[in-house]
Each structure stands twice: as C-alpha cells, then as structure tokens.
Amino acid sequence: MTPADISNWGQQPPQWIEQLARAVGETSRAAVAKRLKISRTSVSLLLANKYPSPSTQKMQAKVEATFGGVSCPVLGEISNAQCQTERKKGFIGSNPTRVRLCRTCPGCPNNPHRETHND
C-alpha cells in the first residue's frame, strides 16, 4: 500500500508525520486512530497539516511511541514503545540482558531522559 498524502507538509515533513502516513497506508485512518486512541478526524487533520492546536507535541509523542522505532544497542531494532518499557523495568542480576540494559539505558541516545556525564 502507499502512504497517505502529506504534501501539505512541504518537501521535508517531520519524521513522525511520515511514520503516521506509512501506518495509514498499511491499514486505514480508522485503524491508526484506534491504535493511537484519537479520532479519525485528528489523523486526517494531522496528515493535512491542518491540526487546530498550536502544538502537536502530544500527538507527535503518541505517533512516535506507537509507530516509531529505534536501534537499541542491546536488543537491536525495537519499537519506541518497547524501548520505553525496557527503560522502566528494574534490575535483575540473574538476567544478563537486563544487566546490560540497566547499564546502557541511562546514557543511551534513544533515552529522552538520558544521563550525561561531563568528564
């Protein structure tokens, strides 16, 4: 299937709008709206660059969490939602993957709350 029309966003639409368009192209506006827990009208307005709110940050966060992906240094390619879930899990010393994640996640560039150290 082809992605939804996002030509109103110009030559360089934001990546999250491209993700939204691909998701709509793979299913439907109604299916995407249901996954995002927003109205189908909101999906259409976002794609058309006519969303009435002065800020689309909440919508962007929903789209990225649902349809975006990251390259995890420990797990490989995973969804943003899985990345967030893994960051919230606790340390389990008997699980080597959890140990690596607990060491890696705090400083990972995919972590929006990343800890940076100035040496």
Buried (B, 14 or more C-beta within 10 A) or exposed (E): EEBBEBEEBEEEBBEBBBBBBBBBBBEBBEBBBBBBEBEBEBBBBBBBBEBEEEEBEEBBBBBBBBBBBBEBBBBEEBBBBBBBEBBEEEEEEEEEEBBEBBEBBBEBEBBEEEEEEEE
